[in-house]
Amino acid sequence: MTALQQQAAATSDGAAWRRLDRRLLLVYPIREVGRLLPLLVGIVVAGSGTGRSGLWGLAGGAVAISLGLLRWFTTSYRIAASQIQVRKGLLRRQVISVSLDRVRTVDVSVSAMHRVLGLARVTVGTGLSDRGRDDALRLDGLSTADATRLRDELLHRHDSAQAQAAVSQELLAAAAPSWVRYAPFTLSGFVTVFVVLGFAWRVVSEAHVDPTRLTTESGQLVVDAPWLAAVVGGFLLLVAVAAASAVGYVLAFWGFRLVRTADGVLQVTRGLISTRSTAIEERRLRGIELSEPLLLRAVRGARCIAIATGLRVGRGAERGGTLLLPPAPREEAVRVIAAVLRARDPVIAPLARHGAAAHRRRYTRVAIALALLTGVVVVLSRLMPVLAWSWEVLLVVVPCGAALAYDRYLSLGHALVGRFLVARRGSLVRRRYMLDCDGIIGWNLTQSFFQRRLGLATLVATTAAGRQWYDVQDLTLDEAVRVADQAVPGLLTPFLVDGEARAASA
């Protein structure tokens, strides 16, 4: 018996081990066959030389199905001695124990196949983000009732009578059908369409088909006017992107609901084919981010992202379970943030501007980028005469760059509102962070070579939640020190006193 097993046995309080649902026996074999499909194809091809490809294929399929069945027979779990323990493995036996005090979030997801069988997957977040390693504990194949019961056991940690009493919920947000109109402005449709177009182009290329030579009974398929073809193609592309975005939005956020339970848990439920339910304890919440991508901001839309310990970040549209509100009207986003934080001032309070030096730096950075782009264009036009017209692109890029620099400056701002540090930055994606000062565990004060010339600095608040760092860009050095000392009193005092003493002695 390993040391981990001995520890688990020593801390056991006699709780029985529970198995995953038997219906998972129908899911695991299919999943294993799909996972090992490239290997099975290779086995069949290798066996075709001996004339026994069918037998080799059956043998490989039997191995894949056996692996799937073994995963069910060798996986069990229990809650014992204030721990959740998971036992798995056959040749390499593992017992994973996680203290209930470390449980931060419980994510219940249901795929299409799971929904048919009435199953769910439970992912227990234990406080580490995906910047290091993923320490989440997963139980894939519980019945829907068992998954709900396990979530209540892990988060509420009350007896059954108390758990049944805490059923009152406060509805904070529910998706309206009209929110689909914001889907085309999220850029998710562009990714889908370009992936499909790339696959189609690959198929056409492999088939050695020249689209320009395709004809119909009425004549040539392509039009003679290039500008007309470009306009028609662009219009069709926009229609396809809008349709793909709308479909993706409906699939991801159908039935979206954000509720607060009586025992202080925020619960997000969403999804059409694959549903997902994420529960976040409010005491783990360290703030909220208001995200406004450029196109979404143009139509007065925004989305809300939780800054909480135990939640993964940077997972695309799903945001690893951090999404508190999908693309929706900005007024709705402001209302939801005020309801979650129980304070409206952090999201509506005016922010302090960062001064003329920060303004100039925005234009300087754009000017350097445009200078590099101009050099590349000049070199390419000399080396490749066919690109001699490319300099005309600069006539569009230069004013766009100037507008981007000005918008980036307008986005800069910061404030201390109650117990929250509020900072805003960005243009292509404008982000407003509302970070609880109680969650700040340290400060980083950085100055680049160019920032030192202008007397500016970047103040970085470090925290155990979300991205683990949130910066306030291009402050004056005195203002950065003042904000840090006022947000978390006493944290910088030893350094400030030491610096003043050295200055006095000098």
Summary of the structure (lengths in Angstrom):
residues: 506
radius of gyration: 28.4
end to end distance: 64.7
largest distance: 93.9
contacts: 1513
relative contact order: 0.08
helix: 51%
strand: 26%
